[in-house]
Amino acid sequence: MTKADGVFNTQRETAPELIEIFGTADTWSEGLGRIDRVGPCRRLVFFGSDGMSTRTRVITAKIILPAEVLFDIAEMLAGDLPQPHAFAARHCAVAN
C-alpha cells in the first residue's frame, strides 16, 4: 500500500488482511429476521427454521455493527465484491 500525507491512496486499495486466530465457526442462517436499533449501531438478527414447525423461526446469530457499515454491506452484496470500494477512503486513515 502506498501512503501520501498520512492517508492511504484511494485507488483500489485493499482492506487490511483478515486473520482468524481462534477458528470462528460458520453459522447457517436462512434469512434476516429483523434489524434492531442499538444506539448508533444496528443489531442484525438472523434466523433458521426449527425443523419441527414451518411457523417457528429460531435465532441463529445476532451481529451488532455501526449503522454506517450497512452501506458497505449493501454495496458489497449488490456488486458481489469481497470488500467495499471506498475502504481506503473511509477506514484507512493513518495516525501519526
Secondary structure by P-SEA (a helix, b strand, c coil): ccccccccccccccccccccccbbbbbbbcccccccccccbbbbbbbbbccccccbbbbcccccccccaaaaaaaaaaaccccccccccccccccc
